[in-house]
């Protein structure tokens, strides 16, 4: 039988981005019984964060945002910057490969565009299944 595992989300948690405070945040997550944390691309690309995560004995769920602009840190982040299905699929593939190489246990993907046609949504979902 599968066991229920808890992962702490880091959405809107400033301590996750603060090198001085994140060790305590991760220690609290571990002490509270979390298996790991859910982190976005900014955090898994931060070698210091990943070292702190490993030191805390935690795993991670990778939060992917397809076709986003990740440049220039959090201040330069643009949420879903394209409508092209293939651009979203390419972004999903790239981030999924990156997260898997770093040991993500799974992904939570913020993907696609609400305004897509049914055909576009199906095209994306078919392509996403190939990434899995």
N, C-alpha and C positions, 0 to 999 in steps of 0.2 A: 504494500500500500504506500502511495506517495505521501510524503510529509509536507505540511504547509511550511513555507519559508517566507520570512519577512525581509523586505528590502526597503531601506529608508530613501525616500525621494529627496533630491537636493534642489528641486525647483524653488526658486525664490529664497534660497538659504545663503545669505551673504558669507557665512563662515566657510562654506565650501570653496570660495574663491580667495580666502584670506589665509596665506601661508602660516600666519601666526596662530590662527584659531582653528584651522581644519583638523589638526591632530586631536584636539579635545572633542570636536564634533564627531570624528570617526570613532574615538574611544567610547563616547556616549552611545553611538549606534551599536557598537559591539556589546557594551554592557547591557543595553536594553534588549538584547537577544536577536538583533538583526543579522541575517546571513551576509548582507552586503548593502550597497547603496546603488541607486540609479543615478548615473551621471551622464552629462552631455559631452559632445565632442570637445568642447573647451577643456574639460577636466581630464578626459583620458589622453589628451595631447599634452598635458602638463606632467612632465616626468616627476616633479616633486610631489604632486598629488598622488600619482600612481605608487610612488615609494611609500608614502604615508598610508595609503590604502593597504598595501601589502604588509606593512609593519603592524597595522591594526588587525590583521588576519581576516580581512573582509574581501568579498567578491564584488563584482559589479554587473549591473544591467546597463547596457549602452542605450542612451536615448539618442535616436537619429532624427534629424529634421532634414528631409530631402529638399534639394535645390535652395538651400539657405546660403547666405553669404556669411562666412566665418571669419573674414579678415579683420584685423586690427582689434582683436579682443572683444569682450562683451559689448563695448560701446559701438563697435562696428558691425554687430550682428544684425542681419536682415532676415526675418522669418519668411520662408518660402518666396523666393524672388523670381520664379519662372512658372510658365504654364505648360511648357513642352513636356510631354509624357516621357520621352527618352532621356531628357535632362534629369527628371526625377529618378528614373531607373538607374542611370549612371551614378547619381549621387548616392542612392541606396546601396548599390553594389560596392562603391568605394568605401563608404562608412561601415558597412557590414564587414567587409574584409579587414579593415583597420581594427574594429572593435574585437573581432574574432581573434586576430593575431595577438591582441593584448589580453585575451582571456575572458572576454565577456561571456556570461552564462546564458544570456539571451538579449534580444533587442526590443525596445519599445520605439516604434517608428511613427513619427508625425509626418505623414506622407501625402502627396497629392494635392489637389486643388478642389475645393468644394464646388466650384463652378464648372468642372469638367462635365462633358456629356457622358451618358451611360457608356458609350463605346470607348471613350478615353479612360474612364474609370476601370472598365474591364481589361483594357490593354495594360494598364498599370498593374492591376492585381495579378494578371497572368504572368507578367514579367517579374513581379515581386516573389511569386511562388518559385520561380527558377532560382532566385537568390538564396532561398531557404535551402 
